[in-house]
Amino acid sequence: MRTLLLLMAVSISATSCGPNSSPEKRMNIKNQELSQKVEVIFKRQQILRDSILILKKEIDAINNK
Protein backbone atom coordinates (compact mmCIF):
# COMPACT_ATOMS: atom_id res chain seq x y z
CA MET A 1 0.00 0.00 0.00
CA ARG A 2 2.80 2.43 0.84
CA THR A 3 4.49 1.62 -2.44
CA LEU A 4 1.31 2.40 -4.35
CA LEU A 5 0.86 5.70 -2.51
CA LEU A 6 4.50 6.62 -3.10
CA LEU A 7 4.20 5.75 -6.78
CA MET A 8 1.03 7.84 -7.09
CA ALA A 9 2.65 10.80 -5.30
CA VAL A 10 5.69 10.65 -7.57
CA SER A 11 3.57 10.40 -10.73
CA ILE A 12 1.35 13.30 -9.67
CA SER A 13 4.29 15.53 -8.82
CA ALA A 14 6.07 14.63 -12.05
CA THR A 15 3.07 15.50 -14.21
CA SER A 16 2.24 18.71 -12.38
CA CYS A 17 5.73 20.18 -12.71
CA GLY A 18 5.53 21.13 -16.36
CA PRO A 19 7.39 24.14 -17.73
CA ASN A 20 4.25 26.28 -17.68
CA SER A 21 2.63 24.95 -14.53
CA SER A 22 3.62 27.62 -12.05
CA PRO A 23 1.23 30.57 -11.70
CA GLU A 24 4.01 33.03 -12.46
CA LYS A 25 4.93 31.32 -15.73
CA ARG A 26 1.28 31.08 -16.78
CA MET A 27 0.86 34.77 -15.98
CA ASN A 28 3.96 35.62 -18.03
CA ILE A 29 2.64 33.63 -20.98
CA LYS A 30 -0.73 35.40 -20.79
CA ASN A 31 1.00 38.77 -20.49
CA GLN A 32 3.06 38.01 -23.59
CA GLU A 33 -0.06 36.99 -25.49
CA LEU A 34 -1.84 40.17 -24.41
CA SER A 35 1.16 42.29 -25.37
CA GLN A 36 1.15 40.75 -28.84
CA LYS A 37 -2.58 41.42 -29.20
CA VAL A 38 -2.14 45.03 -28.08
CA GLU A 39 0.69 45.45 -30.59
CA VAL A 40 -1.52 44.11 -33.41
CA ILE A 41 -4.35 46.45 -32.38
CA PHE A 42 -1.95 49.40 -32.27
CA LYS A 43 -0.70 48.64 -35.79
CA ARG A 44 -4.27 48.35 -37.08
CA GLN A 45 -5.17 51.67 -35.49
CA GLN A 46 -2.18 53.31 -37.13
CA ILE A 47 -3.20 51.89 -40.52
CA LEU A 48 -6.74 53.21 -40.00
CA ARG A 49 -5.47 56.65 -38.99
CA ASP A 50 -3.23 56.81 -42.06
CA SER A 51 -6.11 55.72 -44.31
CA ILE A 52 -8.43 58.32 -42.81
CA LEU A 53 -5.81 61.02 -43.27
CA ILE A 54 -5.33 60.06 -46.93
CA LEU A 55 -9.09 60.05 -47.52
CA LYS A 56 -9.44 63.42 -45.81
CA LYS A 57 -6.75 64.90 -48.07
CA GLU A 58 -8.48 63.49 -51.15
CA ILE A 59 -11.84 64.91 -50.04
CA ASP A 60 -10.27 68.30 -49.37
CA ALA A 61 -8.65 68.23 -52.81
CA ILE A 62 -11.99 67.41 -54.44
CA ASN A 63 -13.80 70.14 -52.48
CA ASN A 64 -11.18 72.75 -53.38
CA LYS A 65 -11.51 72.18 -57.15
Predicted model as a PDB file, atoms N, CA, C, CB and O in Angstrom, pLDDT in the B-factor column:
MODEL        1                                                                  
ATOM      1  N   MET A   1       0.816  -1.194   0.000  1.00 76.00           N  
ATOM      2  CA  MET A   1       0.000   0.000   0.000  1.00 76.00           C  
ATOM      3  C   MET A   1       0.861   1.259   0.000  1.00 76.00           C  
ATOM      4  CB  MET A   1      -0.929  -0.002   1.198  1.00 76.00           C  
ATOM      5  O   MET A   1       0.575   2.211  -0.726  1.00 76.00           O  
ATOM      6  N   ARG A   2       1.911   1.262   0.812  1.00 76.00           N  
ATOM      7  CA  ARG A   2       2.799   2.425   0.843  1.00 76.00           C  
ATOM      8  C   ARG A   2       3.476   2.624  -0.505  1.00 76.00           C  
ATOM      9  CB  ARG A   2       3.855   2.270   1.945  1.00 76.00           C  
ATOM     10  O   ARG A   2       3.666   3.754  -0.955  1.00 76.00           O  
ATOM     11  N   THR A   3       3.832   1.532  -1.133  1.00 83.00           N  
ATOM     12  CA  THR A   3       4.490   1.621  -2.443  1.00 83.00           C  
ATOM     13  C   THR A   3       3.546   2.246  -3.453  1.00 83.00           C  
ATOM     14  CB  THR A   3       4.948   0.225  -2.929  1.00 83.00           C  
ATOM     15  O   THR A   3       3.954   3.088  -4.252  1.00 83.00           O  
ATOM     16  N   LEU A   4       2.304   1.843  -3.420  1.00 74.00           N  
ATOM     17  CA  LEU A   4       1.310   2.397  -4.345  1.00 74.00           C  
ATOM     18  C   LEU A   4       1.118   3.885  -4.087  1.00 74.00           C  
ATOM     19  CB  LEU A   4      -0.038   1.654  -4.210  1.00 74.00           C  
ATOM     20  O   LEU A   4       1.058   4.667  -5.035  1.00 74.00           O  
ATOM     21  N   LEU A   5       1.020   4.291  -2.834  1.00 80.00           N  
ATOM     22  CA  LEU A   5       0.863   5.702  -2.507  1.00 80.00           C  
ATOM     23  C   LEU A   5       2.099   6.506  -2.926  1.00 80.00           C  
ATOM     24  CB  LEU A   5       0.604   5.872  -1.006  1.00 80.00           C  
ATOM     25  O   LEU A   5       1.975   7.615  -3.446  1.00 80.00           O  
ATOM     26  N   LEU A   6       3.273   5.950  -2.701  1.00 79.00           N  
ATOM     27  CA  LEU A   6       4.504   6.624  -3.102  1.00 79.00           C  
ATOM     28  C   LEU A   6       4.570   6.769  -4.616  1.00 79.00           C  
ATOM     29  CB  LEU A   6       5.729   5.857  -2.590  1.00 79.00           C  
ATOM     30  O   LEU A   6       4.952   7.820  -5.132  1.00 79.00           O  
ATOM     31  N   LEU A   7       4.199   5.720  -5.317  1.00 80.00           N  
ATOM     32  CA  LEU A   7       4.203   5.754  -6.777  1.00 80.00           C  
ATOM     33  C   LEU A   7       3.207   6.790  -7.291  1.00 80.00           C  
ATOM     34  CB  LEU A   7       3.873   4.366  -7.351  1.00 80.00           C  
ATOM     35  O   LEU A   7       3.504   7.521  -8.236  1.00 80.00           O  
ATOM     36  N   MET A   8       2.026   6.855  -6.672  1.00 80.00           N  
ATOM     37  CA  MET A   8       1.032   7.845  -7.086  1.00 80.00           C  
ATOM     38  C   MET A   8       1.522   9.261  -6.790  1.00 80.00           C  
ATOM     39  CB  MET A   8      -0.311   7.588  -6.377  1.00 80.00           C  
ATOM     40  O   MET A   8       1.335  10.158  -7.611  1.00 80.00           O  
ATOM     41  N   ALA A   9       2.138   9.473  -5.647  1.00 79.00           N  
ATOM     42  CA  ALA A   9       2.646  10.798  -5.298  1.00 79.00           C  
ATOM     43  C   ALA A   9       3.730  11.241  -6.261  1.00 79.00           C  
ATOM     44  CB  ALA A   9       3.183  10.805  -3.873  1.00 79.00           C  
ATOM     45  O   ALA A   9       3.763  12.404  -6.666  1.00 79.00           O  
ATOM     46  N   VAL A  10       4.622  10.323  -6.635  1.00 76.00           N  
ATOM     47  CA  VAL A  10       5.693  10.653  -7.571  1.00 76.00           C  
ATOM     48  C   VAL A  10       5.114  10.956  -8.948  1.00 76.00           C  
ATOM     49  CB  VAL A  10       6.714   9.500  -7.659  1.00 76.00           C  
ATOM     50  O   VAL A  10       5.547  11.904  -9.602  1.00 76.00           O  
ATOM     51  N   SER A  11       4.145  10.166  -9.395  1.00 74.00           N  
ATOM     52  CA  SER A  11       3.574  10.400 -10.726  1.00 74.00           C  
ATOM     53  C   SER A  11       2.797  11.708 -10.773  1.00 74.00           C  
ATOM     54  CB  SER A  11       2.662   9.239 -11.128  1.00 74.00           C  
ATOM     55  O   SER A  11       2.844  12.417 -11.778  1.00 74.00           O  
ATOM     56  N   ILE A  12       2.084  12.038  -9.700  1.00 73.00           N  
ATOM     57  CA  ILE A  12       1.345  13.301  -9.673  1.00 73.00           C  
ATOM     58  C   ILE A  12       2.304  14.486  -9.663  1.00 73.00           C  
ATOM     59  CB  ILE A  12       0.418  13.357  -8.448  1.00 73.00           C  
ATOM     60  O   ILE A  12       2.084  15.467 -10.373  1.00 73.00           O  
ATOM     61  N   SER A  13       3.348  14.405  -8.875  1.00 68.00           N  
ATOM     62  CA  SER A  13       4.290  15.529  -8.819  1.00 68.00           C  
ATOM     63  C   SER A  13       5.062  15.668 -10.123  1.00 68.00           C  
ATOM     64  CB  SER A  13       5.265  15.352  -7.652  1.00 68.00           C  
ATOM     65  O   SER A  13       5.411  16.780 -10.519  1.00 68.00           O  
ATOM     66  N   ALA A  14       5.331  14.564 -10.788  1.00 63.00           N  
ATOM     67  CA  ALA A  14       6.070  14.630 -12.051  1.00 63.00           C  
ATOM     68  C   ALA A  14       5.219  15.253 -13.150  1.00 63.00           C  
ATOM     69  CB  ALA A  14       6.534  13.232 -12.476  1.00 63.00           C  
ATOM     70  O   ALA A  14       5.732  16.001 -13.982  1.00 63.00           O  
ATOM     71  N   THR A  15       3.929  14.953 -13.159  1.00 61.00           N  
ATOM     72  CA  THR A  15       3.072  15.497 -14.214  1.00 61.00           C  
ATOM     73  C   THR A  15       2.656  16.936 -13.932  1.00 61.00           C  
ATOM     74  CB  THR A  15       1.836  14.632 -14.380  1.00 61.00           C  
ATOM     75  O   THR A  15       2.318  17.669 -14.862  1.00 61.00           O  
ATOM     76  N   SER A  16       2.674  17.348 -12.690  1.00 59.00           N  
ATOM     77  CA  SER A  16       2.243  18.709 -12.384  1.00 59.00           C  
ATOM     78  C   SER A  16       3.389  19.712 -12.439  1.00 59.00           C  
ATOM     79  CB  SER A  16       1.601  18.749 -11.019  1.00 59.00           C  
ATOM     80  O   SER A  16       3.156  20.905 -12.239  1.00 59.00           O  
ATOM     81  N   CYS A  17       4.578  19.287 -12.694  1.00 60.00           N  
ATOM     82  CA  CYS A  17       5.727  20.184 -12.708  1.00 60.00           C  
ATOM     83  C   CYS A  17       6.162  20.496 -14.137  1.00 60.00           C  
ATOM     84  CB  CYS A  17       6.887  19.572 -11.925  1.00 60.00           C  
ATOM     85  O   CYS A  17       7.353  20.468 -14.448  1.00 60.00           O  
ATOM     86  N   GLY A  18       5.215  20.788 -14.986  1.00 63.00           N  
ATOM     87  CA  GLY A  18       5.534  21.134 -16.357  1.00 63.00           C  
ATOM     88  C   GLY A  18       6.173  22.509 -16.432  1.00 63.00           C  
ATOM     89  O   GLY A  18       6.179  23.248 -15.448  1.00 63.00           O  
ATOM     90  N   PRO A  19       6.706  22.856 -17.588  1.00 62.00           N  
ATOM     91  CA  PRO A  19       7.393  24.141 -17.727  1.00 62.00           C  
ATOM     92  C   PRO A  19       6.476  25.346 -17.556  1.00 62.00           C  
ATOM     93  CB  PRO A  19       8.054  24.214 -19.068  1.00 62.00           C  
ATOM     94  O   PRO A  19       6.938  26.437 -17.222  1.00 62.00           O  
ATOM     95  N   ASN A  20       5.183  25.154 -17.782  1.00 64.00           N  
ATOM     96  CA  ASN A  20       4.249  26.283 -17.677  1.00 64.00           C  
ATOM     97  C   ASN A  20       3.262  26.102 -16.534  1.00 64.00           C  
ATOM     98  CB  ASN A  20       3.489  26.462 -18.983  1.00 64.00           C  
ATOM     99  O   ASN A  20       2.195  26.716 -16.536  1.00 64.00           O  
ATOM    100  N   SER A  21       3.601  25.277 -15.569  1.00 70.00           N  
ATOM    101  CA  SER A  21       2.628  24.951 -14.534  1.00 70.00           C  
ATOM    102  C   SER A  21       2.602  25.948 -13.385  1.00 70.00           C  
ATOM    103  CB  SER A  21       2.909  23.590 -13.997  1.00 70.00           C  
ATOM    104  O   SER A  21       1.595  26.028 -12.682  1.00 70.00           O  
ATOM    105  N   SER A  22       3.642  26.691 -13.172  1.00 79.00           N  
ATOM    106  CA  SER A  22       3.624  27.625 -12.048  1.00 79.00           C  
ATOM    107  C   SER A  22       2.748  28.832 -12.400  1.00 79.00           C  
ATOM    108  CB  SER A  22       5.069  28.080 -11.684  1.00 79.00           C  
ATOM    109  O   SER A  22       2.676  29.225 -13.564  1.00 79.00           O  
ATOM    110  N   PRO A  23       2.098  29.408 -11.422  1.00 83.00           N  
ATOM    111  CA  PRO A  23       1.232  30.571 -11.699  1.00 83.00           C  
ATOM    112  C   PRO A  23       1.988  31.734 -12.331  1.00 83.00           C  
ATOM    113  CB  PRO A  23       0.572  31.043 -10.417  1.00 83.00           C  
ATOM    114  O   PRO A  23       1.453  32.437 -13.188  1.00 83.00           O  
ATOM    115  N   GLU A  24       3.227  31.931 -11.906  1.00 87.00           N  
ATOM    116  CA  GLU A  24       4.012  33.034 -12.460  1.00 87.00           C  
ATOM    117  C   GLU A  24       4.300  32.813 -13.946  1.00 87.00           C  
ATOM    118  CB  GLU A  24       5.327  33.194 -11.685  1.00 87.00           C  
ATOM    119  O   GLU A  24       4.208  33.748 -14.741  1.00 87.00           O  
ATOM    120  N   LYS A  25       4.642  31.600 -14.314  1.00 89.00           N  
ATOM    121  CA  LYS A  25       4.928  31.321 -15.727  1.00 89.00           C  
ATOM    122  C   LYS A  25       3.671  31.424 -16.566  1.00 89.00           C  
ATOM    123  CB  LYS A  25       5.549  29.932 -15.889  1.00 89.00           C  
ATOM    124  O   LYS A  25       3.714  31.929 -17.688  1.00 89.00           O  
ATOM    125  N   ARG A  26       2.545  30.950 -16.035  1.00 88.00           N  
ATOM    126  CA  ARG A  26       1.283  31.079 -16.778  1.00 88.00           C  
ATOM    127  C   ARG A  26       0.921  32.544 -16.951  1.00 88.00           C  
ATOM    128  CB  ARG A  26       0.141  30.329 -16.057  1.00 88.00           C  
ATOM    129  O   ARG A  26       0.445  32.952 -18.011  1.00 88.00           O  
ATOM    130  N   MET A  27       1.147  33.337 -15.905  1.00 92.00           N  
ATOM    131  CA  MET A  27       0.862  34.765 -15.982  1.00 92.00           C  
ATOM    132  C   MET A  27       1.766  35.431 -17.030  1.00 92.00           C  
ATOM    133  CB  MET A  27       1.054  35.431 -14.595  1.00 92.00           C  
ATOM    134  O   MET A  27       1.308  36.271 -17.803  1.00 92.00           O  
ATOM    135  N   ASN A  28       3.043  35.053 -17.052  1.00 92.00           N  
ATOM    136  CA  ASN A  28       3.964  35.624 -18.028  1.00 92.00           C  
ATOM    137  C   ASN A  28       3.545  35.273 -19.449  1.00 92.00           C  
ATOM    138  CB  ASN A  28       5.385  35.138 -17.765  1.00 92.00           C  
ATOM    139  O   ASN A  28       3.628  36.107 -20.350  1.00 92.00           O  
ATOM    140  N   ILE A  29       3.097  34.039 -19.647  1.00 92.00           N  
ATOM    141  CA  ILE A  29       2.639  33.633 -20.980  1.00 92.00           C  
ATOM    142  C   ILE A  29       1.419  34.446 -21.390  1.00 92.00           C  
ATOM    143  CB  ILE A  29       2.311  32.124 -21.011  1.00 92.00           C  
ATOM    144  O   ILE A  29       1.341  34.922 -22.523  1.00 92.00           O  
ATOM    145  N   LYS A  30       0.459  34.611 -20.469  1.00 94.00           N  
ATOM    146  CA  LYS A  30      -0.732  35.399 -20.786  1.00 94.00           C  
ATOM    147  C   LYS A  30      -0.370  36.856 -21.039  1.00 94.00           C  
ATOM    148  CB  LYS A  30      -1.756  35.302 -19.651  1.00 94.00           C  
ATOM    149  O   LYS A  30      -0.939  37.490 -21.928  1.00 94.00           O  
ATOM    150  N   ASN A  31       0.567  37.392 -20.270  1.00 96.00           N  
ATOM    151  CA  ASN A  31       1.002  38.771 -20.486  1.00 96.00           C  
ATOM    152  C   ASN A  31       1.646  38.937 -21.850  1.00 96.00           C  
ATOM    153  CB  ASN A  31       1.977  39.200 -19.396  1.00 96.00           C  
ATOM    154  O   ASN A  31       1.429  39.946 -22.521  1.00 96.00           O  
ATOM    155  N   GLN A  32       2.439  37.950 -22.267  1.00 96.00           N  
ATOM    156  CA  GLN A  32       3.061  38.012 -23.592  1.00 96.00           C  
ATOM    157  C   GLN A  32       2.003  37.965 -24.683  1.00 96.00           C  
ATOM    158  CB  GLN A  32       4.062  36.859 -23.777  1.00 96.00           C  
ATOM    159  O   GLN A  32       2.075  38.709 -25.661  1.00 96.00           O  
ATOM    160  N   GLU A  33       1.015  37.084 -24.510  1.00 96.00           N  
ATOM    161  CA  GLU A  33      -0.059  36.993 -25.493  1.00 96.00           C  
ATOM    162  C   GLU A  33      -0.833  38.305 -25.572  1.00 96.00           C  
ATOM    163  CB  GLU A  33      -1.007  35.837 -25.146  1.00 96.00           C  
ATOM    164  O   GLU A  33      -1.160  38.773 -26.663  1.00 96.00           O  
ATOM    165  N   LEU A  34      -1.121  38.891 -24.428  1.00 97.00           N  
ATOM    166  CA  LEU A  34      -1.840  40.168 -24.409  1.00 97.00           C  
ATOM    167  C   LEU A  34      -1.006  41.284 -25.035  1.00 97.00           C  
ATOM    168  CB  LEU A  34      -2.222  40.544 -22.971  1.00 97.00           C  
ATOM    169  O   LEU A  34      -1.537  42.136 -25.748  1.00 97.00           O  
ATOM    170  N   SER A  35       0.280  41.279 -24.774  1.00 97.00           N  
ATOM    171  CA  SER A  35       1.161  42.289 -25.366  1.00 97.00           C  
ATOM    172  C   SER A  35       1.164  42.180 -26.886  1.00 97.00           C  
ATOM    173  CB  SER A  35       2.593  42.144 -24.821  1.00 97.00           C  
ATOM    174  O   SER A  35       1.149  43.192 -27.587  1.00 97.00           O  
ATOM    175  N   GLN A  36       1.184  40.953 -27.393  1.00 97.00           N  
ATOM    176  CA  GLN A  36       1.149  40.752 -28.838  1.00 97.00           C  
ATOM    177  C   GLN A  36      -0.176  41.239 -29.418  1.00 97.00           C  
ATOM    178  CB  GLN A  36       1.369  39.271 -29.180  1.00 97.00           C  
ATOM    179  O   GLN A  36      -0.201  41.850 -30.486  1.00 97.00           O  
ATOM    180  N   LYS A  37      -1.272  40.969 -28.720  1.00 97.00           N  
ATOM    181  CA  LYS A  37      -2.580  41.422 -29.204  1.00 97.00           C  
ATOM    182  C   LYS A  37      -2.662  42.942 -29.201  1.00 97.00           C  
ATOM    183  CB  LYS A  37      -3.708  40.832 -28.345  1.00 97.00           C  
ATOM    184  O   LYS A  37      -3.195  43.540 -30.136  1.00 97.00           O  
ATOM    185  N   VAL A  38      -2.138  43.565 -28.155  1.00 97.00           N  
ATOM    186  CA  VAL A  38      -2.137  45.029 -28.083  1.00 97.00           C  
ATOM    187  C   VAL A  38      -1.299  45.608 -29.216  1.00 97.00           C  
ATOM    188  CB  VAL A  38      -1.599  45.513 -26.714  1.00 97.00           C  
ATOM    189  O   VAL A  38      -1.673  46.616 -29.815  1.00 97.00           O  
ATOM    190  N   GLU A  39      -0.174  44.977 -29.510  1.00 97.00           N  
ATOM    191  CA  GLU A  39       0.689  45.447 -30.592  1.00 97.00           C  
ATOM    192  C   GLU A  39      -0.031  45.361 -31.938  1.00 97.00           C  
ATOM    193  CB  GLU A  39       1.991  44.630 -30.633  1.00 97.00           C  
ATOM    194  O   GLU A  39       0.071  46.271 -32.761  1.00 97.00           O  
ATOM    195  N   VAL A  40      -0.757  44.266 -32.159  1.00 97.00           N  
ATOM    196  CA  VAL A  40      -1.516  44.113 -33.406  1.00 97.00           C  
ATOM    197  C   VAL A  40      -2.601  45.186 -33.495  1.00 97.00           C  
ATOM    198  CB  VAL A  40      -2.149  42.697 -33.495  1.00 97.00           C  
ATOM    199  O   VAL A  40      -2.799  45.783 -34.554  1.00 97.00           O  
ATOM    200  N   ILE A  41      -3.297  45.431 -32.395  1.00 97.00           N  
ATOM    201  CA  ILE A  41      -4.346  46.449 -32.379  1.00 97.00           C  
ATOM    202  C   ILE A  41      -3.748  47.826 -32.647  1.00 97.00           C  
ATOM    203  CB  ILE A  41      -5.093  46.441 -31.028  1.00 97.00           C  
ATOM    204  O   ILE A  41      -4.326  48.615 -33.395  1.00 97.00           O  
ATOM    205  N   PHE A  42      -2.601  48.120 -32.047  1.00 97.00           N  
ATOM    206  CA  PHE A  42      -1.948  49.404 -32.267  1.00 97.00           C  
ATOM    207  C   PHE A  42      -1.586  49.588 -33.739  1.00 97.00           C  
ATOM    208  CB  PHE A  42      -0.696  49.520 -31.394  1.00 97.00           C  
ATOM    209  O   PHE A  42      -1.786  50.669 -34.294  1.00 97.00           O  
ATOM    210  N   LYS A  43      -1.059  48.551 -34.370  1.00 97.00           N  
ATOM    211  CA  LYS A  43      -0.704  48.635 -35.795  1.00 97.00           C  
ATOM    212  C   LYS A  43      -1.939  48.857 -36.649  1.00 97.00           C  
ATOM    213  CB  LYS A  43       0.024  47.361 -36.248  1.00 97.00           C  
ATOM    214  O   LYS A  43      -1.909  49.638 -37.600  1.00 97.00           O  
ATOM    215  N   ARG A  44      -3.031  48.168 -36.312  1.00 97.00           N  
ATOM    216  CA  ARG A  44      -4.271  48.345 -37.076  1.00 97.00           C  
ATOM    217  C   ARG A  44      -4.808  49.759 -36.924  1.00 97.00           C  
ATOM    218  CB  ARG A  44      -5.329  47.333 -36.626  1.00 97.00           C  
ATOM    219  O   ARG A  44      -5.291  50.355 -37.886  1.00 97.00           O  
ATOM    220  N   GLN A  45      -4.722  50.293 -35.707  1.00 98.00           N  
ATOM    221  CA  GLN A  45      -5.174  51.671 -35.488  1.00 98.00           C  
ATOM    222  C   GLN A  45      -4.335  52.648 -36.299  1.00 98.00           C  
ATOM    223  CB  GLN A  45      -5.108  52.033 -33.994  1.00 98.00           C  
ATOM    224  O   GLN A  45      -4.869  53.604 -36.862  1.00 98.00           O  
ATOM    225  N   GLN A  46      -3.044  52.420 -36.363  1.00 97.00           N  
ATOM    226  CA  GLN A  46      -2.175  53.308 -37.133  1.00 97.00           C  
ATOM    227  C   GLN A  46      -2.523  53.249 -38.618  1.00 97.00           C  
ATOM    228  CB  GLN A  46      -0.698  52.937 -36.917  1.00 97.00           C  
ATOM    229  O   GLN A  46      -2.536  54.273 -39.301  1.00 97.00           O  
ATOM    230  N   ILE A  47      -2.806  52.037 -39.114  1.00 97.00           N  
ATOM    231  CA  ILE A  47      -3.196  51.892 -40.520  1.00 97.00           C  
ATOM    232  C   ILE A  47      -4.506  52.638 -40.772  1.00 97.00           C  
ATOM    233  CB  ILE A  47      -3.342  50.391 -40.900  1.00 97.00           C  
ATOM    234  O   ILE A  47      -4.652  53.319 -41.787  1.00 97.00           O  
ATOM    235  N   LEU A  48      -5.459  52.506 -39.843  1.00 97.00           N  
ATOM    236  CA  LEU A  48      -6.739  53.211 -39.997  1.00 97.00           C  
ATOM    237  C   LEU A  48      -6.556  54.726 -39.964  1.00 97.00           C  
ATOM    238  CB  LEU A  48      -7.715  52.784 -38.897  1.00 97.00           C  
ATOM    239  O   LEU A  48      -7.165  55.446 -40.755  1.00 97.00           O  
ATOM    240  N   ARG A  49      -5.723  55.202 -39.057  1.00 97.00           N  
ATOM    241  CA  ARG A  49      -5.466  56.650 -38.990  1.00 97.00           C  
ATOM    242  C   ARG A  49      -4.847  57.146 -40.290  1.00 97.00           C  
ATOM    243  CB  ARG A  49      -4.538  56.985 -37.802  1.00 97.00           C  
ATOM    244  O   ARG A  49      -5.249  58.183 -40.816  1.00 97.00           O  
ATOM    245  N   ASP A  50      -3.875  56.410 -40.806  1.00 97.00           N  
ATOM    246  CA  ASP A  50      -3.231  56.814 -42.060  1.00 97.00           C  
ATOM    247  C   ASP A  50      -4.233  56.816 -43.206  1.00 97.00           C  
ATOM    248  CB  ASP A  50      -2.054  55.878 -42.390  1.00 97.00           C  
ATOM    249  O   ASP A  50      -4.226  57.720 -44.041  1.00 97.00           O  
ATOM    250  N   SER A  51      -5.101  55.798 -43.246  1.00 97.00           N  
ATOM    251  CA  SER A  51      -6.110  55.721 -44.305  1.00 97.00           C  
ATOM    252  C   SER A  51      -7.089  56.882 -44.205  1.00 97.00           C  
ATOM    253  CB  SER A  51      -6.866  54.385 -44.234  1.00 97.00           C  
ATOM    254  O   SER A  51      -7.459  57.479 -45.216  1.00 97.00           O  
ATOM    255  N   ILE A  52      -7.502  57.197 -43.000  1.00 97.00           N  
ATOM    256  CA  ILE A  52      -8.429  58.323 -42.808  1.00 97.00           C  
ATOM    257  C   ILE A  52      -7.768  59.635 -43.225  1.00 97.00           C  
ATOM    258  CB  ILE A  52      -8.893  58.405 -41.330  1.00 97.00           C  
ATOM    259  O   ILE A  52      -8.408  60.479 -43.853  1.00 97.00           O  
ATOM    260  N   LEU A  53      -6.520  59.806 -42.888  1.00 97.00           N  
ATOM    261  CA  LEU A  53      -5.808  61.021 -43.271  1.00 97.00           C  
ATOM    262  C   LEU A  53      -5.707  61.137 -44.795  1.00 97.00           C  
ATOM    263  CB  LEU A  53      -4.406  61.039 -42.641  1.00 97.00           C  
ATOM    264  O   LEU A  53      -5.893  62.222 -45.346  1.00 97.00           O  
ATOM    265  N   ILE A  54      -5.418  60.046 -45.465  1.00 97.00           N  
ATOM    266  CA  ILE A  54      -5.329  60.062 -46.932  1.00 97.00           C  
ATOM    267  C   ILE A  54      -6.689  60.400 -47.529  1.00 97.00           C  
ATOM    268  CB  ILE A  54      -4.826  58.694 -47.473  1.00 97.00           C  
ATOM    269  O   ILE A  54      -6.782  61.219 -48.444  1.00 97.00           O  
ATOM    270  N   LEU A  55      -7.748  59.768 -47.011  1.00 97.00           N  
ATOM    271  CA  LEU A  55      -9.091  60.052 -47.523  1.00 97.00           C  
ATOM    272  C   LEU A  55      -9.485  61.507 -47.278  1.00 97.00           C  
ATOM    273  CB  LEU A  55     -10.115  59.119 -46.875  1.00 97.00           C  
ATOM    274  O   LEU A  55     -10.101  62.144 -48.133  1.00 97.00           O  
ATOM    275  N   LYS A  56      -9.131  62.015 -46.125  1.00 96.00           N  
ATOM    276  CA  LYS A  56      -9.437  63.422 -45.812  1.00 96.00           C  
ATOM    277  C   LYS A  56      -8.734  64.356 -46.795  1.00 96.00           C  
ATOM    278  CB  LYS A  56      -9.015  63.762 -44.359  1.00 96.00           C  
ATOM    279  O   LYS A  56      -9.331  65.326 -47.263  1.00 96.00           O  
ATOM    280  N   LYS A  57      -7.486  64.075 -47.107  1.00 96.00           N  
ATOM    281  CA  LYS A  57      -6.751  64.904 -48.065  1.00 96.00           C  
ATOM    282  C   LYS A  57      -7.385  64.829 -49.444  1.00 96.00           C  
ATOM    283  CB  LYS A  57      -5.282  64.471 -48.138  1.00 96.00           C  
ATOM    284  O   LYS A  57      -7.462  65.837 -50.146  1.00 96.00           O  
ATOM    285  N   GLU A  58      -7.845  63.632 -49.843  1.00 95.00           N  
ATOM    286  CA  GLU A  58      -8.477  63.485 -51.148  1.00 95.00           C  
ATOM    287  C   GLU A  58      -9.809  64.241 -51.187  1.00 95.00           C  
ATOM    288  CB  GLU A  58      -8.693  61.994 -51.477  1.00 95.00           C  
ATOM    289  O   GLU A  58     -10.138  64.871 -52.192  1.00 95.00           O  
ATOM    290  N   ILE A  59     -10.561  64.178 -50.109  1.00 96.00           N  
ATOM    291  CA  ILE A  59     -11.840  64.905 -50.045  1.00 96.00           C  
ATOM    292  C   ILE A  59     -11.603  66.401 -50.079  1.00 96.00           C  
ATOM    293  CB  ILE A  59     -12.624  64.526 -48.775  1.00 96.00           C  
ATOM    294  O   ILE A  59     -12.324  67.128 -50.762  1.00 96.00           O  
ATOM    295  N   ASP A  60     -10.604  66.869 -49.351  1.00 94.00           N  
ATOM    296  CA  ASP A  60     -10.271  68.296 -49.369  1.00 94.00           C  
ATOM    297  C   ASP A  60      -9.841  68.734 -50.770  1.00 94.00           C  
ATOM    298  CB  ASP A  60      -9.154  68.603 -48.349  1.00 94.00           C  
ATOM    299  O   ASP A  60     -10.192  69.826 -51.216  1.00 94.00           O  
ATOM    300  N   ALA A  61      -9.086  67.889 -51.459  1.00 93.00           N  
ATOM    301  CA  ALA A  61      -8.647  68.234 -52.814  1.00 93.00           C  
ATOM    302  C   ALA A  61      -9.833  68.301 -53.753  1.00 93.00           C  
ATOM    303  CB  ALA A  61      -7.622  67.217 -53.331  1.00 93.00           C  
ATOM    304  O   ALA A  61      -9.880  69.166 -54.628  1.00 93.00           O  
ATOM    305  N   ILE A  62     -10.791  67.405 -53.587  1.00 93.00           N  
ATOM    306  CA  ILE A  62     -11.995  67.414 -54.439  1.00 93.00           C  
ATOM    307  C   ILE A  62     -12.856  68.647 -54.135  1.00 93.00           C  
ATOM    308  CB  ILE A  62     -12.827  66.112 -54.227  1.00 93.00           C  
ATOM    309  O   ILE A  62     -13.389  69.278 -55.048  1.00 93.00           O  
ATOM    310  N   ASN A  63     -12.983  68.978 -52.867  1.00 93.00           N  
ATOM    311  CA  ASN A  63     -13.801  70.140 -52.479  1.00 93.00           C  
ATOM    312  C   ASN A  63     -13.158  71.452 -52.904  1.00 93.00           C  
ATOM    313  CB  ASN A  63     -14.028  70.148 -50.968  1.00 93.00           C  
ATOM    314  O   ASN A  63     -13.878  72.422 -53.140  1.00 93.00           O  
ATOM    315  N   ASN A  64     -11.872  71.523 -53.010  1.00 89.00           N  
ATOM    316  CA  ASN A  64     -11.177  72.753 -53.375  1.00 89.00           C  
ATOM    317  C   ASN A  64     -11.104  72.956 -54.879  1.00 89.00           C  
ATOM    318  CB  ASN A  64      -9.787  72.747 -52.801  1.00 89.00           C  
ATOM    319  O   ASN A  64     -10.619  74.001 -55.314  1.00 89.00           O  
ATOM    320  N   LYS A  65     -11.556  72.024 -55.687  1.00 79.00           N  
ATOM    321  CA  LYS A  65     -11.510  72.184 -57.149  1.00 79.00           C  
ATOM    322  C   LYS A  65     -12.522  73.146 -57.646  1.00 79.00           C  
ATOM    323  CB  LYS A  65     -11.709  70.880 -57.830  1.00 79.00           C  
ATOM    324  O   LYS A  65     -12.606  73.386 -58.851  1.00 79.00           O  
TER     325      LYS A  65                                                      
ENDMDL                                                                          
END                                                                             
